[in-house]
């Protein structure tokens, strides 16, 4: 998962046994030691949801928190419900960014770039889409669209290079585009750099596509909300995860 580079390792210790931090080790006293732990030799680790929640509280940038939480869910590292439990059971201090990021991810955001795209949509006053909607024609699965406007039959894809560096990932993206287009879906592709640097142009492209789509009969495409349940299908959403 993508997190800022750190020169220290955080170690949880019971609050009553607090010790000073030394060298590359940062001691973090807690009254809520993890109930479940993982082992790697003599080293003990918290489960991903606790690690993500603790790391999110320590980050100072909302974009970093959003990227971390979205990565954890998109890569199936942990469930949204588990992160919500950690939010509810953990300290209130420093949790505002985590709460906001979790709300976005619960609404379908699955990457930091998609979060930036959602910000652009709100800022430009565009209709809110479904994020990471699962599209079906009857019972046949079509694809997972990063953003989906059902009334217009328009899908937007956030094509981050992080998910398209290999030829097979690019081929998979093209196959998804072809499947959606075959069902009459208008598919728009935006890079994260354009979303950040050309918001007016991106908004204009979306408005034009929505106008065209709304002038035709509604497509016979069924959409289900984003899903974070474990699955054997690795592809079909934003792309394979990074570690």
C-alpha positions as CSV (number, residue, x, y, z in Angstrom):
1,X,0.0,0.0,0.0
2,X,1.2,3.5,-0.8
3,X,2.2,5.4,2.3
4,X,4.7,8.2,2.8
5,X,8.3,7.1,3.4
6,X,9.1,6.8,7.1
7,X,12.4,6.4,8.8
8,X,10.8,4.9,12.0
9,X,8.8,1.8,12.9
10,X,5.8,2.2,15.2
11,X,5.6,-0.2,18.0
12,X,2.4,-0.5,20.2
13,X,3.0,-1.0,23.9
14,X,0.6,-1.2,26.8
15,X,0.0,2.3,28.2
16,X,1.1,1.2,31.7
17,X,4.4,0.0,30.3
18,X,5.2,3.1,28.2
19,X,8.9,3.4,27.3
20,X,10.8,6.2,25.5
21,X,11.3,6.0,21.7
22,X,14.8,5.3,20.5
23,X,16.5,5.4,17.2
24,X,14.3,4.1,14.4
25,X,11.6,2.8,16.9
26,X,8.7,5.0,17.9
27,X,6.9,3.7,20.9
28,X,3.1,4.2,20.8
29,X,1.4,3.6,24.2
30,X,-2.1,2.3,23.9
31,X,-4.9,1.3,26.2
32,X,-6.2,-1.0,23.5
33,X,-3.6,-3.6,22.6
34,X,-4.7,-5.7,19.5
35,X,-6.7,-8.8,20.4
36,X,-5.4,-10.6,17.2
37,X,-1.8,-10.5,16.0
38,X,0.3,-11.9,13.2
39,X,3.7,-13.5,13.5
40,X,6.8,-13.3,11.3
41,X,9.4,-15.1,13.3
42,X,9.8,-13.2,16.6
43,X,8.2,-10.1,15.2
44,X,4.5,-9.5,16.0
45,X,2.3,-7.4,13.7
46,X,-1.2,-6.0,14.0
47,X,-3.9,-6.9,11.5
48,X,-4.1,-4.6,8.5
49,X,-7.2,-2.7,9.7
50,X,-5.5,-1.7,12.9
51,X,-2.3,-0.7,11.1
52,X,-4.2,1.3,8.5
53,X,-6.3,3.1,11.2
54,X,-3.3,3.9,13.3
55,X,-1.2,5.1,10.3
56,X,-4.2,7.3,9.1
57,X,-4.4,9.0,12.5
58,X,-0.7,9.9,12.2
59,X,-0.8,11.4,8.7
60,X,-1.2,15.1,8.3
61,X,-2.6,15.2,4.7
62,X,-6.2,14.1,3.9
63,X,-5.1,13.0,0.4
64,X,-2.5,10.7,2.0
65,X,-5.2,9.3,4.3
66,X,-7.6,8.8,1.5
67,X,-5.1,7.0,-0.7
68,X,-4.1,4.7,2.2
69,X,-7.7,3.8,3.1
70,X,-8.7,3.4,-0.5
71,X,-5.7,1.2,-1.3
72,X,-6.4,-1.1,1.7
73,X,-9.9,-1.7,0.5
74,X,-9.2,-1.9,-3.2
75,X,-6.5,-4.4,-2.6
76,X,-8.7,-6.5,-0.3
77,X,-6.3,-6.0,2.6
78,X,-9.3,-5.3,4.9
79,X,-13.0,-4.8,4.8
80,X,-14.7,-1.5,5.2
81,X,-16.6,-2.8,8.2
82,X,-13.4,-3.7,10.0
83,X,-12.0,-0.2,9.4
84,X,-15.3,1.3,10.7
85,X,-14.9,-0.8,13.8
86,X,-11.3,0.5,14.3
87,X,-12.6,4.0,13.8
88,X,-15.4,3.5,16.4
89,X,-13.2,1.8,19.0
90,X,-10.0,3.9,18.6
91,X,-9.2,7.3,19.9
92,X,-11.2,10.3,18.7
93,X,-8.1,12.5,18.5
94,X,-6.7,12.5,15.0
95,X,-9.6,10.5,13.5
96,X,-11.4,13.3,11.5
97,X,-9.4,12.6,8.3
98,X,-9.9,8.8,8.7
99,X,-13.7,9.3,9.2
100,X,-13.9,11.4,6.1
101,X,-11.8,9.0,4.0
102,X,-13.8,6.0,5.2
103,X,-17.1,7.8,4.2
104,X,-15.7,8.3,0.7
105,X,-14.5,4.7,0.4
106,X,-17.9,3.5,1.7
107,X,-19.4,5.5,-1.2
108,X,-17.3,3.6,-3.8
109,X,-14.0,5.5,-3.9
110,X,-11.2,3.0,-4.5
111,X,-8.0,5.1,-5.0
112,X,-6.6,8.5,-4.3
113,X,-6.9,9.4,-8.0
114,X,-10.6,8.6,-7.8
115,X,-10.9,10.7,-4.8
116,X,-9.4,13.6,-6.7
117,X,-11.9,12.9,-9.5
118,X,-14.8,13.0,-7.0
119,X,-13.5,16.4,-5.7
120,X,-13.5,17.7,-9.2
121,X,-17.1,16.6,-9.8
122,X,-18.3,18.3,-6.7
123,X,-16.3,21.4,-7.3
124,X,-17.6,21.8,-10.9
125,X,-21.2,21.1,-9.9
126,X,-21.5,18.0,-12.1
127,X,-24.2,15.3,-11.3
128,X,-22.8,12.8,-8.8
129,X,-22.1,9.4,-10.4
130,X,-21.9,5.9,-8.8
131,X,-18.3,5.1,-8.1
132,X,-17.0,1.6,-8.9
133,X,-20.5,0.5,-10.0
134,X,-20.8,-3.1,-11.1
135,X,-22.5,-3.1,-14.5
136,X,-24.6,-5.9,-15.9
137,X,-26.6,-6.6,-19.1
138,X,-29.3,-8.9,-17.7
139,X,-27.3,-11.4,-15.7
140,X,-24.1,-11.0,-17.7
141,X,-21.4,-9.0,-16.1
142,X,-19.9,-6.2,-18.2
143,X,-17.3,-4.4,-16.1
144,X,-16.8,-2.3,-13.0
145,X,-16.8,1.4,-14.0
146,X,-14.8,3.9,-12.0
147,X,-17.6,6.4,-12.3
148,X,-21.1,5.7,-13.8
149,X,-23.9,8.0,-14.7
150,X,-26.9,5.6,-15.3
151,X,-29.3,8.2,-16.8
152,X,-26.9,9.0,-19.6
153,X,-25.1,5.7,-20.0
154,X,-21.7,7.3,-19.5
155,X,-18.7,5.8,-17.7
156,X,-15.5,7.5,-16.7
157,X,-12.2,5.7,-16.1
158,X,-9.4,7.1,-14.1
159,X,-6.4,5.6,-15.9
160,X,-3.6,5.8,-13.4
161,X,-0.2,4.6,-14.6
162,X,0.1,2.7,-11.3
163,X,-2.5,0.3,-12.7
164,X,-1.4,0.1,-16.3
165,X,2.4,-0.3,-16.4
166,X,2.4,-3.9,-17.8
167,X,1.1,-4.9,-21.3
168,X,-1.4,-7.4,-19.7
169,X,-2.9,-4.6,-17.5
170,X,-3.2,-2.4,-20.6
171,X,-4.8,-5.2,-22.6
172,X,-7.3,-5.8,-19.8
173,X,-8.2,-2.1,-19.8
174,X,-8.8,-2.2,-23.5
175,X,-11.0,-5.3,-23.1
176,X,-13.1,-3.6,-20.5
177,X,-13.5,-0.6,-22.7
178,X,-14.6,-2.8,-25.6
179,X,-17.1,-4.6,-23.5
180,X,-18.7,-1.4,-22.2
181,X,-18.7,0.2,-25.7
182,X,-20.4,-2.9,-27.1
183,X,-23.3,-2.3,-24.8
184,X,-23.6,1.4,-26.0
185,X,-21.8,2.9,-23.0
186,X,-19.9,6.1,-23.6
187,X,-16.5,5.6,-22.0
188,X,-14.3,8.5,-21.0
189,X,-10.7,8.1,-19.9
190,X,-8.9,10.6,-17.7
191,X,-5.4,10.5,-16.3
192,X,-4.7,11.6,-12.7
193,X,-2.4,14.4,-14.0
194,X,-5.2,15.8,-16.2
195,X,-7.7,15.6,-13.4
196,X,-5.4,17.7,-11.2
197,X,-4.2,20.1,-13.9
198,X,-7.1,20.5,-16.3
199,X,-10.3,20.4,-14.2
200,X,-12.2,22.7,-16.6
201,X,-11.4,20.5,-19.6
202,X,-12.3,17.3,-17.8
203,X,-15.6,18.9,-16.6
204,X,-16.4,20.1,-20.2
205,X,-15.8,16.6,-21.6
206,X,-18.1,15.0,-19.0
207,X,-20.9,17.6,-19.6
208,X,-20.7,17.0,-23.3
209,X,-20.9,13.2,-22.9
210,X,-23.8,13.5,-20.4
211,X,-25.7,15.8,-22.8
212,X,-25.3,13.3,-25.6
213,X,-26.3,10.3,-23.5
214,X,-29.4,12.0,-22.1
215,X,-30.7,12.6,-25.6
216,X,-31.0,8.9,-26.3
217,X,-33.1,6.1,-24.7
218,X,-31.8,4.9,-21.4
219,X,-29.5,1.8,-21.8
220,X,-30.6,-1.6,-20.6
221,X,-27.7,-1.7,-18.2
222,X,-28.1,-2.6,-14.5
223,X,-25.7,-1.2,-11.9
224,X,-24.9,-2.5,-8.4
225,X,-23.0,-0.5,-5.8
226,X,-19.3,-1.0,-5.2
227,X,-18.4,-4.1,-3.3
228,X,-15.5,-4.8,-1.0
229,X,-16.2,-8.4,-0.2
230,X,-13.3,-10.9,-0.8
231,X,-13.5,-12.4,-4.3
232,X,-11.4,-14.7,-6.5
233,X,-11.7,-12.2,-9.3
234,X,-8.6,-10.0,-9.2
235,X,-9.5,-7.8,-12.2
236,X,-12.4,-5.7,-13.4
237,X,-12.1,-2.6,-11.1
238,X,-9.4,0.0,-10.9
239,X,-6.8,-2.7,-11.7
240,X,-4.4,-5.0,-9.8
241,X,-3.2,-3.7,-6.5
242,X,0.3,-2.4,-5.6
243,X,2.3,-3.5,-2.6
